[in-house]
Amino acid sequence: MQGSRHSALAALALVAAVGCSNQVNRDDGLELADNDGTGAFTAPVGVDSVRIYLGEERSFTLTDDLLWQYGAFELSPGGRVWIDVWNSDESDTPVGFKVYRVLADGSLAYLGSVDGNWGWAWTRLRSKNGGTYVVEAAGSTLPQSLTWSVTCARPDGNCAPTAQPGELCGTRGVSKDCDEGLYCAIEEGCGSDDRGGECARPAEICMAVYGPEVCGCDGKTYGSPCSASGAGINVDYQGACACDPMVWEKPEGFVDVVGAWIGGAEDGTYGISSRLELLADGTFTYQQVWDPLCAHVAPFCRMAVRLFEMHGTWEHQGFAVQLYPVQDPEGLPIPEQLAQSFGIESTCMGDVRLTTTELGVDRVLDRDRCWQFECAEGEHCELEQVMCIRAPCPPLPTCVAN
């Protein structure tokens, strides 16, 4: 439908730009100059503002109470789009719109205006540096129902810095998050199997019926699948949630803690990386690297990296792990900075962590999923944080080239 309108209107020659003598046709458009930055957009008081998603048509009605409609969208550097506004009933009643760029301080920079004297107004928008843009649509009579769309004009489809409705999300290899106001809709699995989903709008209207209750991927119970969608949450299973995956408690029964545990923290001066290996033969190694933060931020300092380590045997005490360090063969003392006891906590989803207090600060160690993870020759394992839907979402081990 939209393509046929474009072809018909292209044959009508030119559309006049408001406030100037230049004309804009289907093969020309607004050329944007470079800008120092972009900021968040807040619509003026009394003006309705919505999010525009690329490739999606959206209708609205202008009335005495809603004289203009604002819509905001973002473009990537080099993004090129068509902006179209037309009468929803396909009449010839004149329509028009203005285009703005949002500046770093949140103010609007006017770029141009377009009139549609035959019921349709359009222009091509080219952005050099990317940023946030605003369309202000208006009609000539009230009430008047209009429809607008912003469509990517790049052959590769890469116009927006975020994923738009229907685009892939929630899996490895996808670098874009869903656009503002969207969520990653996954049919099943809550993203735990990395199959991914599609960016979608949350449900706006749900029927006033009860049930069936469902457990959302956030561990909360919702009155219906529609209610979960309205909150931007996928459904894990039908029925009330049996547990809350965000609650850490002492485990019920024995929990296997053999493996490597890692964690990070900052004390204002150092970035602290911890690694504890609990081996099946009852021995352990514990190492901590203190990296000066000022060595990475100008003005750079020359503070040395500090290394603390110890080894010995360990004991599983049910709710805790007790370390029994031995003195280094070279006679070095056991570092007082390193804890010797770790609490064991788990969630109802089976996630496990070790907790302790070192130098008066609470620390958390999570499983190093790269421990004993096999990679091909010439590769090594790295942890990759993926956009899972279930919370908490552990990173996945990935083999990368050396």
C-alpha positions in Angstrom: 0.0 0.0 0.0 2.7 2.4 1.0 4.8 1.7 -2.1 1.8 2.4 -4.4 1.2 5.7 -2.7 4.9 6.6 -3.2 4.7 5.9 -6.9 1.5 7.8 -7.4 2.7 10.9 -5.5 6.1 10.9 -7.2 4.3 11.5 -10.5 2.7 14.6 -9.0 6.0 16.5 -9.4 7.0 18.7 -6.4 6.0 19.4 -2.8 6.6 22.9 -1.5 8.7 23.4 1.6 7.0 25.6 4.2 8.6 29.0 4.7 11.0 28.9 1.7 10.9 29.0 -2.0 12.9 25.8 -2.5 10.9 22.6 -3.4 11.3 19.1 -2.1 10.5 16.0 -4.3 10.7 12.3 -3.9 14.3 12.2 -5.1 15.6 15.0 -2.8 15.5 15.6 0.9 16.8 17.4 3.9 20.6 17.2 4.3 21.7 17.3 7.9 24.9 19.1 9.0 27.3 17.6 11.5 26.4 18.2 15.2 28.4 18.0 18.4 26.0 15.7 20.2 22.5 14.6 20.9 20.4 14.5 24.1 17.1 13.1 25.4 13.9 14.6 24.0 11.1 15.9 26.2 8.0 17.1 24.4 6.7 20.6 25.2 3.9 20.9 27.8 0.6 20.0 26.2 2.1 18.2 23.2 1.7 14.4 22.9 4.9 12.5 22.0 5.4 8.9 20.9 8.2 6.7 19.8 8.5 6.1 16.1 9.9 2.7 15.0 11.5 2.3 11.6 9.4 0.4 9.1 6.2 0.7 11.2 3.1 2.7 10.2 1.2 4.3 13.1 -2.0 6.3 13.0 -3.3 9.1 15.3 -6.0 11.7 15.3 -5.5 15.4 15.7 -8.3 17.3 17.6 -8.9 20.6 19.3 -7.0 19.1 22.3 -4.2 17.6 20.2 -3.2 20.1 17.6 0.2 18.5 16.8 1.7 15.1 17.2 5.4 14.6 18.0 7.3 11.5 17.3 10.9 10.7 18.2 13.4 8.2 16.6 17.1 7.6 16.5 19.5 7.2 13.5 22.9 5.7 13.3 25.7 7.7 11.7 25.1 7.6 7.9 21.5 6.7 8.4 19.1 7.6 5.6 15.3 7.3 5.9 12.1 8.4 4.2 9.6 10.3 6.4 6.0 10.1 5.2 2.8 11.6 6.7 -0.6 11.1 5.0 -4.3 11.1 5.6 -5.5 7.8 7.0 -8.6 8.0 4.9 -6.5 8.7 1.7 -8.2 12.0 1.2 -6.6 15.1 -0.4 -6.9 17.2 2.7 -3.5 19.0 3.1 -1.1 17.7 5.7 2.4 18.7 6.7 5.2 18.1 9.2 8.4 19.7 10.5 11.7 17.9 11.3 14.0 18.7 14.2 17.2 17.3 15.6 17.6 17.0 19.4 20.7 18.8 20.6 23.0 17.8 23.5 21.1 20.0 25.9 17.7 18.6 24.9 16.6 21.6 22.8 15.4 21.2 19.2 17.2 22.4 16.1 14.8 23.1 13.2 15.8 21.3 10.0 12.9 21.9 7.6 9.2 21.7 6.9 7.2 19.9 4.2 3.7 20.4 3.0 1.5 17.8 1.4 -1.1 19.7 -0.6 -2.6 16.5 -1.9 -2.9 14.7 1.4 0.6 13.3 1.5 3.9 14.8 2.6 7.3 13.2 2.4 11.0 13.8 2.5 14.3 12.0 2.7 16.4 12.6 5.8 20.2 12.0 5.7 22.1 12.0 8.9 25.9 12.3 9.0 26.6 11.7 12.6 23.4 10.1 13.8 21.3 11.2 16.7 17.8 11.7 17.9 15.2 13.3 15.6 11.7 14.6 16.0 8.8 14.8 13.6 6.0 17.3 14.3 2.9 16.4 12.2 0.0 18.7 11.7 -3.2 18.8 9.6 -5.3 21.5 8.0 -8.7 20.5 9.5 -9.8 19.2 12.9 -10.4 16.4 13.6 -8.1 14.8 11.1 -6.7 11.3 11.2 -3.1 10.9 10.0 -0.6 8.1 9.5 3.1 8.4 9.5 6.1 6.1 8.9 9.8 6.4 8.9 11.5 3.9 6.5 15.1 3.0 6.2 16.5 4.0 2.8 19.9 2.2 3.1 20.3 -1.0 1.1 21.9 -2.8 4.1 19.0 -1.7 6.3 21.3 -0.3 9.0 19.7 3.0 9.9 19.0 2.7 13.6 21.4 2.1 16.5 18.9 -0.1 18.2 16.8 -3.1 17.0 13.4 -2.3 15.6 10.1 -4.3 15.8 10.6 -7.8 14.3 14.4 -7.7 14.4 16.4 -10.5 16.1 17.4 -10.0 19.8 18.4 -11.9 22.9 21.2 -14.1 21.3 24.9 -14.1 20.7 26.0 -12.2 17.6 23.4 -9.5 18.0 25.0 -6.2 19.0 21.8 -4.1 19.2 19.4 -3.9 22.1 15.7 -3.5 21.4 14.6 0.1 20.9 13.1 2.1 23.7 9.6 0.9 24.5 10.2 -2.6 23.0 11.1 -5.9 24.7 12.7 -9.1 23.3 9.7 -11.5 22.8 10.9 -15.1 23.0 8.5 -18.0 22.5 10.0 -20.3 25.1 13.1 -20.9 27.2 13.4 -17.4 28.5 16.6 -17.0 26.5 18.5 -19.7 28.4 19.2 -21.7 25.3 20.4 -18.7 23.3 17.8 -19.2 20.5 16.8 -15.5 20.5 13.5 -13.8 19.8 12.1 -10.7 18.1 11.8 -7.1 19.4 8.1 -6.4 20.0 5.8 -3.9 21.6 4.3 -4.8 24.9 0.6 -5.6 24.9 -1.3 -2.4 25.3 -4.8 -3.8 25.9 -5.7 -7.0 27.8 -9.1 -8.5 28.1 -10.6 -8.2 31.6 -10.4 -11.9 32.2 -8.6 -13.9 34.9 -6.1 -16.6 34.1 -4.4 -18.6 33.3 -1.7 -17.5 35.7 1.8 -17.6 34.2 5.3 -17.4 35.6 7.3 -14.7 33.9 10.9 -14.9 33.1 11.6 -12.4 35.8 10.4 -14.9 38.4 7.1 -13.0 39.1 3.6 -14.3 38.7 1.2 -12.6 36.2 -2.5 -13.0 35.8 -2.3 -13.9 32.1 0.2 -14.1 29.3 -1.2 -10.7 28.1 -0.4 -9.2 31.4 3.1 -10.4 31.3 3.5 -9.1 27.7 2.1 -5.7 28.9 5.0 -5.6 31.4 7.5 -6.5 28.7 8.1 -9.9 30.2 8.2 -13.3 28.5 6.4 -16.3 29.9 8.5 -19.1 31.4 5.7 -21.6 32.2 1.9 -21.7 32.9 1.0 -21.5 36.6 2.2 -19.4 39.5 6.0 -19.0 40.0 7.4 -21.6 42.3 10.3 -19.4 43.2 12.0 -16.0 42.7 15.3 -16.4 40.7 16.7 -13.2 42.2 16.6 -14.5 45.8 19.8 -16.0 47.1 19.5 -18.3 50.1 21.5 -21.0 51.9 21.1 -24.1 49.7 19.0 -27.1 50.7 21.3 -30.1 50.7 24.8 -30.6 49.3 26.0 -28.2 46.5 29.0 -29.2 44.4 31.4 -26.3 44.5 34.4 -27.9 42.8 35.7 -25.6 40.1 37.0 -22.1 39.6 35.3 -19.0 41.1 35.9 -15.4 39.9 34.8 -11.9 41.0 35.7 -8.3 40.7 35.5 -5.2 43.0 36.8 -1.7 43.5 37.9 0.0 46.6 38.3 3.5 45.1 42.0 3.1 44.5 42.3 -0.4 43.0 40.3 -2.7 40.7 40.4 -6.1 42.4 40.2 -9.3 40.5 39.8 -12.5 42.5 40.1 -16.2 41.4 39.6 -19.2 43.7 40.1 -22.7 42.4 38.6 -25.5 44.5 40.0 -28.9 43.2 38.4 -32.3 43.7 41.5 -33.6 45.5 40.8 -31.2 48.4 43.4 -28.5 47.5 42.9 -24.9 46.6 44.7 -21.9 45.1 43.5 -18.3 45.7 44.8 -15.3 43.8 44.0 -11.7 43.8 45.3 -9.0 41.5 45.0 -5.3 42.6 45.2 -3.1 39.5 45.6 0.7 40.2 42.7 2.6 38.7 44.8 5.7 38.2 47.0 3.7 35.8 44.2 3.7 33.2 42.8 7.3 33.6 44.6 10.5 32.8 46.7 11.9 34.5 48.2 8.5 34.6 50.1 7.2 37.6 52.9 4.7 38.1 51.6 2.7 41.0 52.6 -1.0 40.8 50.1 -3.8 40.4 49.8 -5.8 43.7 49.5 -9.6 43.7 48.3 -11.7 46.7 48.1 -15.5 46.5 47.9 -18.5 48.8 47.2 -22.3 48.6 46.4 -25.2 50.8 43.5 -27.5 51.5 39.8 -26.8 51.8 36.7 -28.4 53.4 33.0 -28.4 52.4 31.0 -27.5 55.5 27.5 -27.5 54.0 26.7 -23.9 53.9 30.3 -22.7 53.7 33.7 -23.5 52.3 36.6 -23.3 54.8 40.1 -22.8 53.5 43.2 -24.0 55.3 46.2 -22.2 53.8 49.7 -23.3 54.2 52.8 -21.1 54.4 54.6 -20.5 51.1 57.7 -22.7 50.6 59.8 -19.5 50.4 58.6 -18.5 53.9 56.3 -15.7 52.7 53.4 -15.1 55.2 49.8 -15.9 54.4 48.2 -12.7 53.0 45.8 -11.1 55.5 44.0 -9.5 52.6 42.6 -12.9 51.5 39.5 -14.4 53.1 39.6 -18.0 54.4 35.9 -18.7 54.6 33.2 -18.4 52.0 29.4 -18.8 52.4 27.5 -20.8 49.8 24.3 -19.3 48.4 22.0 -20.6 45.7 18.7 -19.7 44.0 15.7 -21.8 43.1 17.0 -21.9 39.5 20.2 -23.7 40.6 22.6 -20.8 40.3 25.3 -20.9 43.0 27.7 -18.2 44.3 30.3 -17.9 47.1 30.2 -14.9 49.4 32.7 -13.5 51.9 33.9 -10.3 53.5 37.4 -9.0 52.8 38.9 -5.8 54.2 35.4 -4.9 55.5 33.8 -5.1 52.1 31.4 -7.8 50.9 32.6 -9.9 48.0 30.8 -12.2 45.6 32.5 -14.9 43.5 30.7 -16.6 40.6 31.5 -19.7 38.7 34.2 -19.3 36.0 32.4 -21.1 33.2 35.6 -21.2 31.2 37.2 -23.6 33.7 38.0 -26.8 31.9 36.0 -25.5 28.9 37.7 -27.1 25.8 38.6 -25.1 22.8 40.3 -26.0 19.5 44.0 -25.5 19.0 44.8 -21.8 18.5 41.8 -20.7 20.5 41.1 -19.8 24.1 37.9 -19.4 26.2 36.5 -16.0 27.1 33.2 -15.2 28.9 30.7 -13.4 26.8 27.8 -11.5 28.3 24.7 -12.2 26.3 21.3 -10.5 26.3 19.5 -13.3 28.1 15.9 -12.7 29.2 16.0 -14.8 32.4 17.6 -13.1 35.4 20.2 -13.5 36.6 21.9 -14.2 33.3 25.3 -15.8 33.6 27.9 -15.2 30.8 28.5 -17.9 28.3 31.9 -19.4 27.5 33.0 -18.7 24.0 36.1 -19.9 22.1 38.0 -17.1 20.4 41.2 -17.1 18.4 44.5 -16.5 20.3 
